[in-house]
Amino acid sequence: MDESYFLLKVKLLHIEPEIYRRFSVPQDITLDRLHDVIQIIMGWSDCHLHQFSIKNKHYTEFPENDEMGIESGKYRLNTLVRHKRQSFIYLYDFSDMWEHELTIEDAKYANPDLLLPVECIEGERACPPEDIGGLDAYRMFIAALKDPSHESHDFWVQWISDQPWYPQPFNPDFFNIHYVNCELLKYLNWSRDRYHLWDGYL
């Protein structure tokens, strides 16, 4: 494939060990599609609001007014960031407040083995479960799962067992890159119409 690509790294902020993904996207991907890709590769369910913050401007989907942000689907990534090491923030879930930092690691990414316009290259650790309550609750969740004597162990084991869409038992260190790339392939084939087409990628 001879289109122009970015190699991006996305990581969840304020969590150690690091939860991250490294992935390629066309340089001209629209922000609404970039949102979709982040949801898939991180393991979120796209059931909350989100916002990109790039150069002191906020971009989101279907903003109700100017204070809510700018319509993300009208903007392509390479019109907003272009250079290696440039970073910006993606916020998901205005209640749990999951902050992601995205960094361009290669602004002219060339990989002869790249088969699709969007591909996950590498990643570590599972994404936190949806609606867990944010960073503090997630840290308690992990501590309680690992320690049967923890006072909240039974509560959190029951809580995660009531979320059947997550692998059981929940393993915070597990990341399945093959599953993610299969989901990306389905997304590329089934993606709904947007402001801008994929411009020949499919």
C-alpha positions as CSV (number, residue, x, y, z in Angstrom):
1,M,0.0,0.0,0.0
2,D,1.5,3.4,-1.0
3,E,-0.8,5.8,0.9
4,S,0.7,8.1,3.6
5,Y,0.5,6.9,7.1
6,F,1.1,8.0,10.7
7,L,2.4,5.5,13.3
8,L,0.6,6.6,16.5
9,K,1.0,5.5,20.1
10,V,-2.0,5.9,22.4
11,K,-1.6,5.4,26.1
12,L,-3.9,5.9,29.1
13,L,-2.6,8.6,31.4
14,H,-2.0,8.2,35.1
15,I,-1.9,4.4,35.1
16,E,1.1,2.2,35.7
17,P,2.1,-0.3,34.3
18,E,1.3,1.4,31.1
19,I,-1.7,0.5,29.0
20,Y,-0.9,1.4,25.4
21,R,-1.4,0.6,21.8
22,R,0.7,1.4,18.8
23,F,-1.1,1.6,15.5
24,S,-1.1,2.9,11.9
25,V,-3.7,5.1,10.3
26,P,-3.9,7.1,7.1
27,Q,-2.6,10.6,7.7
28,D,-5.9,12.0,6.4
29,I,-8.1,9.9,8.6
30,T,-11.0,12.0,10.0
31,L,-11.3,12.6,13.7
32,D,-14.6,10.7,14.0
33,R,-13.0,7.7,12.4
34,L,-10.0,8.0,14.6
35,H,-12.3,8.0,17.6
36,D,-13.8,4.7,16.3
37,V,-10.3,3.2,15.9
38,I,-9.3,4.2,19.4
39,Q,-12.4,2.6,20.8
40,I,-11.7,-0.7,19.0
41,I,-7.9,-0.9,19.8
42,M,-8.3,0.1,23.4
43,G,-11.3,-2.1,24.1
44,W,-13.9,0.6,24.9
45,S,-17.5,0.2,24.0
46,D,-18.3,3.7,22.6
47,C,-21.1,4.2,25.1
48,H,-20.0,7.6,26.4
49,L,-19.1,11.1,25.1
50,H,-15.6,11.8,23.9
51,Q,-13.4,14.8,23.0
52,F,-10.1,15.5,21.2
53,S,-8.0,18.4,22.5
54,I,-5.6,19.6,19.8
55,K,-3.8,22.9,20.0
56,N,-6.2,24.3,22.6
57,K,-9.2,23.4,20.5
58,H,-11.8,20.7,21.3
59,Y,-13.3,18.4,18.8
60,T,-16.3,16.1,19.4
61,E,-19.2,14.4,17.7
62,F,-22.4,16.4,17.2
63,P,-21.6,19.4,19.5
64,E,-24.7,21.3,20.6
65,N,-22.9,24.7,20.5
66,D,-19.5,26.2,20.1
67,E,-18.7,25.8,23.8
68,M,-19.2,22.1,23.4
69,G,-16.5,21.9,20.7
70,I,-16.1,21.6,17.0
71,E,-17.6,18.9,14.8
72,S,-14.9,16.3,14.6
73,G,-16.0,14.5,11.5
74,K,-15.3,17.5,9.3
75,Y,-11.5,17.5,10.1
76,R,-8.7,15.3,9.0
77,L,-5.9,14.5,11.3
78,N,-3.1,15.7,9.0
79,T,-4.7,19.2,8.9
80,L,-4.3,19.5,12.7
81,V,-1.0,17.6,13.4
82,R,1.7,16.6,11.0
83,H,5.1,16.2,12.7
84,K,6.9,13.4,14.6
85,R,6.5,13.7,18.4
86,Q,3.5,15.9,18.2
87,S,0.9,14.9,20.9
88,F,-2.7,15.5,21.7
89,I,-5.3,14.4,24.1
90,Y,-8.4,12.1,23.7
91,L,-10.8,12.2,26.6
92,Y,-13.4,9.4,26.9
93,D,-16.3,9.3,29.3
94,F,-16.8,12.6,31.0
95,S,-17.7,10.8,34.2
96,D,-14.8,8.4,34.6
97,M,-12.5,10.8,32.8
98,W,-10.2,8.4,30.9
99,E,-7.5,10.6,29.4
100,H,-5.4,9.2,26.5
101,E,-2.3,10.8,25.1
102,L,-1.7,10.2,21.4
103,T,1.7,10.8,19.9
104,I,3.0,10.7,16.3
105,E,5.9,8.3,16.5
106,D,6.5,8.3,12.7
107,A,5.0,10.9,10.4
108,K,5.9,9.0,7.3
109,Y,5.3,5.5,8.3
110,A,6.2,2.9,5.7
111,N,5.6,-0.8,6.3
112,P,5.7,-3.2,3.4
113,D,3.7,-5.7,5.4
114,L,0.8,-3.3,6.0
115,L,-2.3,-4.9,4.5
116,L,-5.0,-2.5,5.7
117,P,-5.4,1.3,6.1
118,V,-5.7,0.8,9.9
119,E,-3.8,-1.8,11.8
120,C,-2.7,-2.3,15.4
121,I,1.0,-3.0,15.6
122,E,1.6,-3.6,19.3
123,G,-0.1,-3.2,22.7
124,E,0.1,-4.0,26.4
125,R,-2.4,-4.8,29.0
126,A,-6.2,-4.8,29.1
127,C,-8.3,-1.6,29.0
128,P,-10.2,-0.9,32.2
129,P,-13.8,-2.0,32.2
130,E,-16.5,0.5,31.2
131,D,-18.3,2.3,34.1
132,I,-15.9,1.1,36.7
133,G,-15.7,4.6,38.3
134,G,-12.5,6.1,37.1
135,L,-8.8,5.8,38.1
136,D,-9.2,5.3,41.9
137,A,-11.9,2.7,41.5
138,Y,-9.9,0.9,38.8
139,R,-6.8,0.8,41.1
140,M,-9.0,-0.7,43.9
141,F,-10.5,-3.2,41.5
142,I,-7.1,-4.5,40.4
143,A,-5.8,-4.6,44.0
144,A,-8.9,-6.5,45.2
145,L,-8.8,-9.0,42.3
146,K,-5.3,-10.0,43.1
147,D,-5.8,-10.3,46.8
148,P,-8.5,-12.7,48.0
149,S,-8.1,-11.3,51.5
150,H,-8.9,-7.8,50.3
151,E,-12.0,-6.4,52.0
152,S,-13.5,-5.6,48.6
153,H,-12.4,-8.8,46.8
154,D,-15.9,-10.5,46.7
155,F,-17.6,-7.3,45.6
156,W,-15.3,-6.7,42.6
157,V,-15.3,-10.4,41.6
158,Q,-19.1,-10.3,41.6
159,W,-19.1,-6.9,39.8
160,I,-16.9,-8.1,36.9
161,S,-18.8,-11.4,36.6
162,D,-21.9,-9.4,36.0
163,Q,-20.2,-7.9,32.9
164,P,-20.4,-10.9,30.6
165,W,-18.8,-9.1,27.6
166,Y,-15.5,-9.1,29.4
167,P,-13.3,-12.3,29.4
168,Q,-13.8,-14.2,32.6
169,P,-11.8,-14.2,34.8
170,F,-10.7,-10.6,34.0
171,N,-6.9,-10.4,33.4
172,P,-5.5,-6.9,33.5
173,D,-2.3,-8.0,31.8
174,F,-4.0,-9.6,28.8
175,F,-4.1,-8.0,25.3
176,N,-5.2,-9.9,22.2
177,I,-3.9,-8.1,19.1
178,H,-5.3,-10.6,16.7
179,Y,-8.8,-10.0,18.0
180,V,-8.3,-6.2,17.7
181,N,-7.2,-6.4,14.1
182,C,-10.2,-8.7,13.2
183,E,-12.5,-6.0,14.8
184,L,-10.7,-3.3,12.8
185,L,-11.2,-5.3,9.6
186,K,-14.9,-5.6,10.3
187,Y,-15.1,-1.9,11.0
188,L,-13.4,-1.0,7.8
189,N,-16.0,-3.0,5.9
190,W,-19.1,-2.0,7.8
191,S,-18.3,1.6,8.7
192,R,-21.2,4.0,8.2
193,D,-21.2,7.0,5.9
194,R,-19.5,10.1,7.2
195,Y,-18.8,13.7,6.1
196,H,-15.8,12.4,4.2
197,L,-15.3,9.1,2.3
198,W,-12.3,6.9,2.8
199,D,-11.0,8.2,-0.6
200,G,-10.2,5.0,-2.2
201,Y,-8.9,3.0,0.7
202,L,-11.8,0.5,0.3
